Amino acid sequence: MSEGLTILSLSEALADHAAGRQALIARNVAHADTPRYRAADLTPFSDSYAARAAMDEAGAFRPAASRAGHLTGTGDAASGAEVRAAWLPAAASPNGNTVALEDQMVRAADAKLQHEMALGVWRKSLDILRVALERPR
């Protein structure tokens, strides 16, 4: 449905990224007491978007640069977000676990805000399309 509408594909990708990030955060919290467990997180959405935008030969979307100051989305050829080691607290727990629950709660709130922003952009874009398609009175 969103083919050809970059704003919709962008908001869909952001929502997917936020959902994947929430899943990783939930896994981190579930393993908060597991010995030697390393907390994980996704690469930031801006990095994964830049990588996807750079792959225009592979069929991924490419952002339009209508002015000289616009970013062109340069990056490596990796597609999508990748799991990476999360920022480590000052010291791991005595059992080697690196999950800090406070940090995970902050990350969960950030992922929730990203998801809500993506859904808001999606809703407003559809509202604009509905208004544009209405019959004149």
GUPALUM-357963 format. One line per field, with one value per residue (C-alpha): z, x, y; residue in one letter. Coordinates in nm, 4 decimals, decimal comma. Example, Ala and Ser with C-alpha at 12.3 -4.5 7.8 and 13.67 -1.06 7.14 Angstrom:
BEGIN
w	(0,7800_0,7140)
u	(1,2300_1,3670)
v	(-0,4500_-0,1060)
r	(a_s)
END
This chain:
BEGIN
w	(0,0000_0,0764_-0,2468_-0,3876_-0,0739_0,0999_0,4143_0,4699_0,4100_0,6425_0,9218_0,8700_0,8981_1,2152_1,3714_1,2838_1,4321_1,7549_1,7853_1,7362_1,9905_2,2444_2,1927_2,2638_2,5713_2,6991_2,6477_2,8375_3,1299_3,1320_3,1617_3,4311_3,6712_3,4202_3,4888_3,2171_3,0054_2,7861_2,7235_2,3563_2,1590_1,7930_1,5972_1,5938_1,3357_1,1637_1,0931_0,9603_0,7500_0,5996_0,5116_0,3487_0,1567_0,0176_-0,1424_-0,4253_-0,6663_-0,4503_-0,4664_-0,1274_-0,1023_-0,1524_0,0090_-0,2276_-0,1875_-0,3206_-0,1778_-0,1459_0,2355_0,2409_0,3514_0,0806_0,3013_0,2534_0,4491_0,4167_0,2261_0,5301_0,5271_0,8274_1,1905_1,3489_1,7051_1,8897_2,2442_2,4520_2,6362_2,9378_3,2894_3,4890_3,6291_3,5546_3,8393_4,0305_3,8172_3,4935_3,3898_3,2157_3,2324_3,4275_3,4798_3,5027_3,1674_3,0113_3,1334_2,9763_2,6511_2,6632_2,7048_2,4109_2,1915_2,2895_2,1869_1,8521_1,7912_1,8818_1,6534_1,3640_1,4151_1,4394_1,1104_0,9521_1,0758_0,9665_0,6243_0,5735_0,6890_0,4265_0,1580_0,2610_0,2392_-0,1017_-0,2318_-0,1097_-0,3737_-0,4078_-0,2788)
u	(0,0000_0,2809_0,4722_0,5903_0,5102_0,8419_0,6903_0,4771_0,7648_0,9832_0,7253_0,6682_1,0428_1,0633_0,7713_0,9355_1,2643_1,0963_0,9103_1,2309_1,4057_1,1276_1,1648_1,5389_1,4812_1,2254_1,4788_1,7415_1,5042_1,4070_1,7758_1,8560_1,9644_2,1286_2,5015_2,7332_2,4405_2,5359_2,2719_2,1960_2,0311_1,9687_2,1787_2,0150_1,7400_1,9268_2,2217_2,0056_1,8003_2,1166_2,2361_1,9027_1,8950_2,2424_2,1258_1,9205_2,0503_1,8943_1,5501_1,5414_1,3950_1,6235_1,5433_1,4886_1,7317_1,5408_1,7829_2,1586_2,1438_1,9538_2,1270_2,1765_2,1732_2,5264_2,6438_2,7595_2,5671_2,4287_2,0516_1,8338_1,9248_2,1758_2,1949_2,4906_2,6184_2,4352_2,6166_2,7677_2,7145_3,0130_3,0628_2,9066_2,7371_2,9466_2,8042_2,9138_2,5668_2,5615_2,1864_2,1077_1,7304_1,7252_1,9015_1,6622_1,3603_1,4982_1,5583_1,2042_1,0583_1,2673_1,1502_0,7886_0,8299_0,9791_0,6866_0,4284_0,6010_0,5964_0,2259_0,1518_0,3285_0,1424_-0,1969_-0,1367_-0,0132_-0,3287_-0,5414_-0,3737_-0,4370_-0,8035_-0,8511_-0,6821_-0,9096_-1,2370_-1,4824_-1,5304_-1,8675)
v	(0,0000_0,2419_0,1850_0,5152_0,7163_0,7666_0,9185_0,6084_0,3683_0,5749_0,5726_0,1993_0,1350_0,3458_0,1563_-0,1768_-0,0585_0,0546_-0,2773_-0,4752_-0,2578_-0,3165_-0,6933_-0,6752_-0,4604_-0,7109_-0,9910_-0,7895_-0,7338_-1,1025_-1,1949_-0,9378_-1,2132_-1,4481_-1,4863_-1,3466_-1,2184_-0,9210_-0,6548_-0,5869_-0,3083_-0,2240_0,0209_0,3646_0,4070_0,6896_0,4576_0,1742_0,4199_0,5668_0,2173_0,1304_0,4579_0,3936_0,0682_0,2157_-0,0511_-0,3238_-0,1660_0,0041_0,3529_0,6513_0,9867_1,2759_1,5663_1,8655_2,1233_2,1446_2,1187_1,7883_1,4714_1,2123_0,9051_0,7825_0,4826_0,1242_-0,1386_-0,3212_-0,3452_-0,2791_-0,2502_-0,4814_-0,6044_-0,4594_-0,4618_-0,2057_0,0708_-0,0988_0,0332_0,1562_-0,1926_-0,5284_-0,7121_-0,9669_-1,2494_-1,0741_-0,9545_-0,6142_-0,5432_-0,2267_-0,2133_0,1664_0,1927_-0,0583_0,1388_0,4565_0,2685_0,1265_0,4755_0,5995_0,3110_0,3830_0,7472_0,6396_0,4054_0,6698_0,9210_0,6732_0,6023_0,9744_1,0438_0,7503_0,8779_1,2372_1,1250_0,9193_1,2144_1,4334_1,1715_1,1418_1,5193_1,5257_1,2485_1,3999_1,5147_1,8884_2,0091)
r	(m_s_e_g_l_t_i_l_s_l_s_e_a_l_a_d_h_a_a_g_r_q_a_l_i_a_r_n_v_a_h_a_d_t_p_r_y_r_a_a_d_l_t_p_f_s_d_s_y_a_a_r_a_a_m_d_e_a_g_a_f_r_p_a_a_s_r_a_g_h_l_t_g_t_g_d_a_a_s_g_a_e_v_r_a_a_w_l_p_a_a_a_s_p_n_g_n_t_v_a_l_e_d_q_m_v_r_a_a_d_a_k_l_q_h_e_m_a_l_g_v_w_r_k_s_l_d_i_l_r_v_a_l_e_r_p_r)
END
